[in-house]
């Protein structure tokens, strides 16, 4: 099966696609799509829908959507939280309309699990981004949106029924390239 992991926002959405089969997991691709900040937030959500449709049309085997859950933060305020809540509702609705199993994961849950798996003594947005950049030889530096999407997908690979063998490492997962 293929799973699509998202780090959603109303400005940049990071994504990753993993191939998962029994005890095997491999990162196939990753990227981001930037949204026009001049658009109303509802129009941005429609833009996200267009990008998701392109991804699903190119990867028809995607069966799971894993999304970072939103959390209220005083610094972003209630208005932004409401918009992010609407985005989260849309993603849940989108998954239902496209027959995708969906799961929303708290940032602390996935960061803790992937940090432990990758032997990071601490894990936050900056540390995780630096780690992913050090492991993936990519032409341009990966930003936090993409590295988080990679981590969210890895989190799903680490959880039942897709438990990885003890010989797996992040490096082996990113170097397999299935399909």
C-alpha positions as CSV (number, residue, x, y, z in Angstrom):
1,X,0.0,0.0,0.0
2,X,1.0,3.6,-0.3
3,X,0.4,6.2,2.4
4,X,0.4,10.0,2.0
5,X,1.5,12.0,4.9
6,X,0.8,15.7,5.2
7,X,2.0,18.6,7.3
8,X,-0.8,21.0,6.5
9,X,-1.0,24.8,6.8
10,X,-2.7,27.6,4.9
11,X,0.6,28.8,3.4
12,X,2.8,25.7,2.6
13,X,1.8,22.0,2.7
14,X,4.6,19.5,3.1
15,X,3.9,15.9,1.9
16,X,5.6,12.5,1.7
17,X,4.6,9.2,0.1
18,X,5.7,5.9,1.6
19,X,5.4,2.4,0.3
20,X,4.4,0.0,3.1
21,X,4.1,-3.8,3.0
22,X,4.3,-6.1,5.9
23,X,7.6,-5.3,7.7
24,X,8.8,-3.1,4.9
25,X,8.7,0.7,4.6
26,X,10.3,3.0,2.1
27,X,10.1,6.7,1.4
28,X,9.1,7.1,-2.3
29,X,8.9,10.9,-2.7
30,X,8.3,14.1,-0.9
31,X,7.7,17.7,-1.6
32,X,5.6,20.7,-0.8
33,X,3.1,23.0,-2.4
34,X,3.0,26.7,-1.7
35,X,-0.3,28.5,-1.5
36,X,-0.9,32.0,-2.7
37,X,-1.1,34.1,0.5
38,X,-3.3,36.7,-1.3
39,X,-6.1,34.2,-1.7
40,X,-8.9,33.9,0.9
41,X,-8.4,30.9,3.1
42,X,-11.3,29.0,1.5
43,X,-9.7,29.4,-1.9
44,X,-6.4,28.1,-0.5
45,X,-8.3,25.0,0.7
46,X,-9.6,24.5,-2.9
47,X,-6.0,24.9,-4.1
48,X,-4.9,22.2,-1.7
49,X,-7.7,20.0,-3.0
50,X,-6.3,20.4,-6.5
51,X,-2.8,19.4,-5.4
52,X,-4.2,16.4,-3.6
53,X,-6.1,15.4,-6.6
54,X,-2.9,15.5,-8.7
55,X,-1.1,13.4,-6.1
56,X,-3.9,10.8,-6.0
57,X,-4.2,10.6,-9.8
58,X,-0.5,10.0,-10.1
59,X,-0.4,7.5,-7.2
60,X,-3.7,5.5,-7.4
61,X,-2.4,3.0,-4.9
62,X,-2.6,5.5,-2.0
63,X,-5.0,4.1,0.6
64,X,-4.0,6.1,3.7
65,X,-3.8,9.7,4.6
66,X,-1.8,10.6,7.7
67,X,-2.1,14.2,8.9
68,X,-0.5,16.2,11.6
69,X,-3.2,17.3,14.0
70,X,-3.6,21.0,14.8
71,X,-3.1,22.3,18.3
72,X,-4.2,25.6,19.7
73,X,-1.4,28.0,20.4
74,X,-1.9,31.4,21.9
75,X,0.6,33.0,19.6
76,X,-1.4,32.2,16.5
77,X,-4.8,33.2,17.9
78,X,-8.3,32.0,17.7
79,X,-9.0,33.2,14.1
80,X,-6.1,31.2,12.7
81,X,-7.0,28.2,14.8
82,X,-10.5,28.3,13.4
83,X,-9.1,28.3,9.8
84,X,-6.8,25.4,10.6
85,X,-9.8,23.6,12.1
86,X,-11.7,24.1,8.9
87,X,-8.7,22.8,7.0
88,X,-8.6,19.7,9.2
89,X,-12.3,19.1,8.6
90,X,-11.7,19.4,4.9
91,X,-8.9,16.9,5.0
92,X,-11.1,14.4,6.9
93,X,-13.9,15.0,4.4
94,X,-11.5,14.7,1.5
95,X,-10.3,11.3,2.7
96,X,-13.8,10.0,3.1
97,X,-14.8,11.1,-0.4
98,X,-11.7,9.4,-1.8
99,X,-12.0,6.2,0.2
100,X,-8.8,6.9,2.1
101,X,-8.2,5.7,5.6
102,X,-7.3,8.8,7.6
103,X,-5.4,9.3,10.8
104,X,-4.5,12.5,12.6
105,X,-1.5,12.4,14.8
106,X,-0.4,14.9,17.5
107,X,2.9,16.5,16.8
108,X,4.4,15.4,20.2
109,X,3.5,11.8,19.4
110,X,5.1,11.5,16.1
111,X,8.2,13.6,17.1
112,X,8.8,11.4,20.1
113,X,8.4,8.2,18.2
114,X,10.6,9.1,15.2
115,X,13.2,10.8,17.5
116,X,13.5,7.6,19.5
117,X,13.7,5.5,16.3
118,X,16.5,7.7,14.9
119,X,18.4,7.9,18.2
120,X,17.9,11.6,18.7
121,X,18.3,12.6,22.3
122,X,16.0,15.5,21.8
123,X,13.6,16.2,18.9
124,X,11.9,19.4,17.9
125,X,11.2,21.1,14.6
126,X,14.7,22.4,14.1
127,X,16.5,19.3,15.2
128,X,14.3,17.0,13.1
129,X,14.8,19.3,10.0
130,X,18.6,19.2,10.4
131,X,18.6,15.5,10.9
132,X,16.5,14.8,7.8
133,X,18.6,17.2,5.7
134,X,21.8,15.3,6.9
135,X,20.3,12.0,5.8
136,X,18.7,12.9,2.5
137,X,21.1,14.0,-0.2
138,X,18.8,16.4,-1.9
139,X,19.6,19.2,-4.3
140,X,17.9,21.9,-2.3
141,X,17.6,22.0,1.5
142,X,14.4,20.6,2.8
143,X,12.3,23.0,4.8
144,X,10.4,22.2,8.0
145,X,7.1,21.5,6.1
146,X,8.7,18.7,4.1
147,X,10.8,17.2,6.9
148,X,7.8,17.1,9.1
149,X,5.7,15.3,6.4
150,X,8.6,12.8,6.2
151,X,8.5,12.3,9.9
152,X,4.7,12.0,10.0
153,X,4.9,9.2,7.4
154,X,7.7,7.5,9.2
155,X,5.6,7.6,12.4
156,X,2.9,5.6,10.7
157,X,5.5,3.1,9.5
158,X,6.6,2.6,13.1
159,X,3.1,1.7,14.3
160,X,1.1,-1.5,14.1
161,X,0.5,-3.3,11.9
162,X,3.4,-1.9,10.0
163,X,6.1,-2.5,12.7
164,X,9.6,-2.3,11.3
165,X,12.3,-4.9,12.0
166,X,15.0,-4.0,14.4
167,X,17.5,-3.9,11.5
168,X,15.7,-1.0,9.8
169,X,17.0,2.5,10.1
170,X,15.9,5.8,8.7
171,X,18.8,5.6,6.1
172,X,17.6,2.2,4.9
173,X,14.0,3.5,4.6
174,X,15.0,6.4,2.5
175,X,17.3,4.4,0.2
176,X,14.9,1.6,-0.8
177,X,12.8,3.3,-3.4
178,X,10.1,0.8,-4.3
179,X,8.0,0.7,-7.4
